[in-house]
């Protein structure tokens, strides 16, 4: 066999597992979802073509509507909190300090990322328990009465956001550390000569220089928080009422609780389009606002 | 900027953040060492003065933790090794081989990277059911092995390795197979480690797919088993649930301690795609 023939054989054999796998488990399912979204199917009886009904029902179904509002509120607050905390801590960690301290803080803030969201939510459910949770106990020490964290609709959303941000701010933090580390020190030296200090130094020098990283970090935070499931499922099961029911929880319940596979596919497609829009917006904004060195 | 910020305020802020980050896990650990009967009592115990390991014994007796650990280890291990191998092979071809249609195939793989698992879960469930694999560990393993992100990562890795090595080997008469197995594959091991560590971290902690695919309790993975345990016990014995939570965290912490560099590299690699 010639080298060329052998190269071709190697290429196809090496690509086969990935291409066949991606074909069966991603490409085919996307097509399947696109088709299924136009049918009503409960697996037991035969599928029934319903046209756009699955989509039009989304607009009228109150649970679906609430889940989109909840997810929007969740994404907005979680992303802002995650980015703000991550940026503050990244700037502090990158400032002058003994190297071992920097390594300690950097590892600490990154640590929650490696834990399972389900396990974290289990322990947080205990910490936020109204009558015997540590958080209300700590608040009682300073005279604040017990907060119904998981049993009031408003507080439940706050807890879901807090638990999510607790676990995920480390990801944005890592990105910001990288972005801040790439700023050449001469910029600050020049800034110092011009008298830029404190907040002005941050807003006029640091922020523009890390703006590409901020944009990437925001988009990645938005995309992953749009898919939030583990935290609300374990912490509240979507309750009280529907107050913490998210889009992915409704996909899960429609498909695997109510056997409405067509409707679940339709919601899934809407979610995918949202994610694609966010990504497209990233490129738009990048051209307009982001400052590249 | 922070040179001018009072150092005290800076360290105070960092310390508060560190305590809030580590505190919940530390509380979990110390409470798991309290006698089950005391697990509700306040004030909480932040220092295990008289550690009681009976909860760990109870966890092993009560919820067949060994089986959950075994299932999780099996699923995670096979997925990690499978991803490392298939991603290295496909990444190598995309980086170093030339043939018609290569770019189109790579574009397909890349475009699937953005598709969230929730969009494909229903048809994947049908496919798994269709081939008779529902409620088996293979239902979790098979769909997770092909990895668009891992393939992308390995392609980048191979592109960074010197072209001359392969050319020299070819001149010496090495076959394309030998060039891969004796020259490039060993050099790509750090890249494969990134793929493996990322896969381990993601699938060891995974909850959504096991919740959907696993029906019999004997097939539960660790996170699913623990959530079920919390539900079953209601508010009965926190310490036992928390002992299970700590057990589930140990492998993740080991990876964190020894594979942190790979994990950081892999996690941030996604931001430059």
Interface residues (C-beta under 8 A of the other chain):
Chain A: X3 X6 X7 X8 X10 X11 X13 X14 X15 X17 X18 X19 X20 X21 X22 X24 X25 X26 X27 X28 X29 X30 X32 X33 X36 X43 X85 X88 X89 X91 X92 X93 X95 X96 X97 X104 X105 X107 X108 X109 X110 X111 X112 X113 X114 X115 X116 X117 X118 X119 X120 X122 X123 X124 X125 X126 X127 X129 X132 X134 X137 X166 X171 X174 X175 X178 X197 X198 X199 X201 X202 X206 X213 X216 X217 X220 X226 X227 X229 X230 X233 X234 X248 X251 X252 X255 X256 X261 X264 X265 X268 X269 X271 X272 X275 X276 X279
Chain B: X1 X2 X3 X4 X5 X10 X13 X14 X17 X18 X20 X21 X22 X24 X25 X27 X28 X31 X40 X41 X42 X43 X44 X85 X86 X87 X89 X90 X92 X93 X97 X99 X105 X108 X109 X112 X114 X115 X116 X117 X118 X119 X120 X121 X122 X123 X124 X125 X126 X127 X142 X143 X145 X146 X147 X148 X151 X170 X175 X176 X177 X180 X201 X204 X205 X206 X207 X208 X211 X212 X222 X223 X224 X226 X227 X230 X235 X238 X241 X242 X245 X248 X249 X252 X253 X255 X256 X260 X263 X264 X267 X268 X270 X271 X272
